[in-house]
Amino acid sequence: MLENKNITPNSELRTPNLKIGFDAKRAFVNSSGLGNYSRDIIRSMYELYPQNKYYLFTPETETDLLHKEYQKNIVTTDAKTRIGKARWRSLRMGEDIKNNKIDIFHGLSNELPANINICDAKKVVTIHDLIFIKFPQLYSYLDRKIYNRKSYNACKLSDKIIATSSQTKSDIIKYFEIPKSKIEVIYQTYNQSFKKKLDLKRITAIKQKYNLPGNYILTVGTIERRKNALNVIKAIYYFDLNIKYVLVGKKTSYMNELVKWAKSHKILDRILILNNIDNDDMPAVYQAADLFIYPSIYEGFGIPILEAFSSNIPVITGDSGSTAEISGNAAVQVEALNPKSIGIAIKSILESEELKADMIEAGKNRIKLFDREIVCNNMMDFYKNL
């Protein structure tokens, strides 16, 4: 159920002149996922609400991911080691939040500094997902303990929690026993660069740059078991689909399993795995694809679905959880663990220009719900109500 309120900008909403601090580490160092969320919020708030003063708290200050015009009022540490920087962010950052007299501090990626209660700032944390609890086998014991402690403590320390989907809100209530009144669902937006329709010359140049095939199915995201790419490869094999499958994302050991299966079934030539694509080139990679498939077993949200809708290509995703919530009736929803279900969906879209056109139109309408003005107006209204 969509909880975004479709708020229209108005003078009352734009009245506050706030000092807002963001935990901006992910915006500076993460090229996907939490980094994209952080950058989208920072950029959009700077542009849509310039009357506020924004502070970026980050242990890392060198980046090519966030444009210089948004790198103002950086608050950092003098620690030189990785351990020292991590200690500042997790344990000591509250002192700097207090010294800068921040009105609202927003932890954009599942955590708040442990000493944040020494300052008067209102405390907000965005919880993206609780994958480490729902799928513990995907994480080491130590990582599970760290993620659980940070997320749980942030929920307890915060004045309010933002969940990026109703699925995540339900998980927070279930696993952390947080009252639902403390949690508000505010959906994510997406990078505005995906809105621009690129010309054939630009798309051709990018396809040549990365040696992309003439026609292909696309998946974007870390290449890990939860993303479920193996069942897409199995669908391609079982239905003998004569099309390339392009995966773009950080490689993990799961990739070896994909390669091994494809090789043993003699379809390795239909798989292309890429992990070093410039962010500026991603819109062209999407727009050149025949369709986008995102059959993830579990997501806290699923920004790539929005990027695909905005790129005017058909989308296939899972029929449960947040991906179904986000995509609505604009995507073909499949049984994520069923290669036959996936294969039927791929084949249906590739063989029907009418279906493809209908899906693209549905995607255009669906993406309006995640427009950055709507999302950021919701965010600003949330801040004001604190």
N, C-alpha and C positions, 0 to 999 in steps of 0.2 A: 504494500500500500504506500503510495507516494505521500511523504510528509512535508515536502517543500511547499511553501505557502504562496508562491507566485506574487511576492510583494513587489509593488511598484515604487520606485524611488520617490520620496517626497521630502519636503523641507523639514518636517518633524524628525524623520529618520536620519537626516543628514546633520542635525543640530549638534550632537556631541563632538567635542574636541578632546579626544582621548589619547593617552599615551599607552600604546599597545605593544607588548613584547611578544616575540615569537621565538620558540625554540627552533632555530633555523639550521641546525646541523645537516639535516637531510637535504635541505635545499641547496647546500653547498657541495655535498659529496655524493649523493645518490642520484644516478642518472635515470632511474625508473621508479615506479611504485610510490613509496613514501616521499621521495624527492619530488616527483611530479606534483603530488598533492600540495606539498609545502610551497613550491614555486608558484603554482597557480593561485594559491591563497594570497601570498605576498604580492605578486604582480597585480592581481585584481584589486586588492585593498588599496594599494598605492594609487592606482589609476582611478578607481571609482569613489574613494573616500580620501582625497588628498588633504583634507582639513585635519586629519588625525596625524599624530607623530608615531612612527613605527621604529621599533628597536629590534635588531636581529642578534640573538644570542647564539653564538656558534664557536666551537673550539677550533674550527678550520676556517680560514678566511680567503684562501686562494681557490678560485673556481672559474670555469668557463661555462658553467651551467646556468648561472643567474646573471643577467645583464647588469652592467655597472650602475645603471640609473636606479636600480632597486637595492643596491648595496650601500645604504645610508644608515647611520647610527648603529654600526656594528659594535657589539659588546663581546669581548673575547677574554681569554685567559693568557697569562704569561708563562704557563706551563709549557715545557719543551717536549716532554715525552708523551707518547700515546696514553699511557696510564694516567699521567697527570691531567691531561685534557679530559679524559673520561671521568676522573674523580671530580673535576670542577663542574662538569655538566650534570652529573648525577647527584652530587653531594653538596656543592658549595655555591651553585649559581644563584641561589636565593639571595645572597648578600648583594650581588650586582643588580638583581631585580629591585631590591629595596633601595639601593643607593641611587638608582635612576628614577625612582619614584613612579614606577609603572602602575597604571590604573588596572590593566587587565593583562595577565600573562597566559598565553595559549601554547600549551605543549602540543605540537602538531603531529607527533609520532609516538603515541602510546605511553609517554612518560612525563613526569614532572620532577624537578629536583627535590631531594629528600628534605631540604631545609627551607622550602618555599613558605612555610608558615611564619617565618620571621618577618615577612613583608606584608603590607596591607593590600597588595594587589588581589583582585578577584582571580581565581584560578580555574582555568579551563583545560581539559585534555581531550584530544580526539583519539578515540579508540577505533582502529581500522578493522581489526579482526582478532580472534582468539584461536588462531590456527594451531598454535603450539599446545593448546588444551584438547582441541577436537581431533587433531592428528598428531599425537605425541611421537609416533614412529618416524616422523619426518625431521625430528630434532634430536640433538644429543641431550643427555641428561642435564648437563650443566647449562646449556642454552635454554632448556625448558624452565629450569629454576630461575634463571635471570629474567627471562621474559615475563614469567608469571609474577615474580616479585615486583618488577617495575610497573606492569600494567595494573596489578591489584592495588599497589600503593598509590598510584596516580589517581585511580578511581576514588579511593578513600580520601585523599588530600584535596581533591578538586571541589570547587563549589558547584560546578556543572560539568557534565560529560557530553561530548558530541560523538554520536555513532554515525558512521558513514552509510549505514543501511539498517533497515528494520531487522534483518537477520543478525547483524552485529549487536543491536540493542537487546534482542532476545537472549543472545549468548552472554552478554554482560550481566543481565538479570539472573540468568540461570547459574552461571559458574562463579560469579563474584557476589551474588546476593545483594545487588545494588537496587534500591527502590527505583521503579520506572520513572517516577516524577523527577529524578535527578538527571535523566538522560533525554537528550533531544536528537532526533535524526535530522541531519543536514547533509544532503547529498553532495558529492564532489562535482566539480566542473572539469573542464579539460583545456588543454593548450589551444589558444585561439588560432594558431598557425594551421590547424587541421581544417578550418573553415574555408580556406582559400583554395579555389579550384585552379589547379596547375595546368599549364599548357603542355601539349604533347612533347615539345622540345625538351622541357625540364624533366618530364617523366622518363623520356627515352634516355637522357643523360644519366639519371640516377640508376636506371636499370642496367646500363652499360658499366657504370662505376662499380656495382656490386655483382655483376654477372647474373642478374636476375633473368629467369626464363620469360618467354612470351606470355604464357598463361600460368597462373599459380593460385593456390589456396594459401592463405596467410594466417599464422598464429604469432602473437606478440606477447612476451612475458618470459620470466625466468624458466629455463627448461628443466623443470623438476617434476617429480611424480604427481604432485597434486594437480598440475596443469593438464595431465591426461593425454599427452600427445600420442602415446603408443596406440590408443584406440582409434585415433584418426588414421594412423599408418595402417593399422589392421583393416580399417574400412576401405582404404585405397586399394589394398591388396585383394580383399574379398570381392569387391565390386569391379576390380580391374579398371580403375579410373586412370585414364591416360592424362594425368595432369601433375605438375610438380607441387610438392608441399614445402613451403618456405617457413622456417621457424626463426624468429628473431628474438634473441634474449641471452641472458647470462647462462653459460653452460655449467651444468653440474654433472655428477656421476651418472645421473639418470640418462643423460644423452648417450652414454655408451650402450645402455640397454636398447635405446631406439635404433642406433646404428646396427647393433648386433641382430636385432629382429629383422630389420629391413634387408640387411645383407643376406641372412639365411633364407629369406623368401624372395631374393633376387629382385628387389625393388629399390635398392639403395640409390639408384640413379634418379629416382623420383623425389628424393629428399635433399633439401638444401638448408644448412644450419648456419646462421650468421649471428655474430655477437658484437660487432664493432661498427654499427651504423650510426652516423652522426644524427643528433636529434633533429637538426634542420632538414635532413633527408627523409625522415620518417613519413611526412605527409605524402610524398611521392611514392614511397613503398606501399602505403595503404591504397592510394588511388589507382595504382597499376594492377592491384590484385583482382581476381575474378570474384572472390568472396573471402570473408573473414570467419574463422572458426575459433571458438573459445569454450571448449568443453570441460572447463575446470571443475574438479570435484567439489571445491569449496573456495569461495572468495569473500573478502569483507566488502568488496564493491565491484571493481572490474572496469577501470578507466579505458582499457583498450576497446571495450564495446562502444563507448562514446566516441572514441577516435574513429572507429569504423563507420558508425552512423554518420558522423560529420564528413567522412570521406566519400560518402555516397556509394557504399558497397554493401551487398547483402551480408547478414550476420547469422551464424549458427551458434547456439550456446546451450548450456544445460537447462533442464526443466525444473530445477529446484534451487533453493537458496537465493543469495543476493543477485546472481547473474540473471535468474528468471525475473526477479523483482525489478532490476534495472532495465532489462531489455523489453519487458512487457510483451505486447503482441507484435512488436516490430521485428522480432527475430524468429527463426525456426528453432524451437526448443526440442532438444533430443535427450534420450536417456544417456547420460554421459559415459557410463560404463558398458554400453552396448554398441559395439562396432556396426552392427546391422542398422540400428537406428541412425547412427551418424552417416553411414554410407547412403542410406535412402535419402537423407536430407541433402547431402552434397550432390548426388546424382540428379535429384529433382530440380535443384537450382541451376546447375550447369546446363541442363537440357531444356529449360524454359525461360525464354527472354521475358515472357509476360510475368512470371513469378518473380524473376529478378527485379523487374521494374516496379512491381507492387511492393516488394520488400524495401527497395531503395526509398520509395515515397514514404513508407511507414517509418523508416529510420529518420527521415528529414523531420517528420512530425514529432517523433519521440525525443529527438535531441533537444528540442525547444525547452523541455522540462528541466534540462541541465545547463541552460544558458548561464553564463557566469554572472550576469546581472541579477538573475533570480537567486542563484546560490549565494552570492555575496550580500545581497540585500537581506536574505535570511540570516546570514552570519552577523551582519551589522545590527539587525534587530535583536538577535540573541545577545550580543555584547551590551547593547543599550539596556536590555532588561535585567542584566546583572546588577 
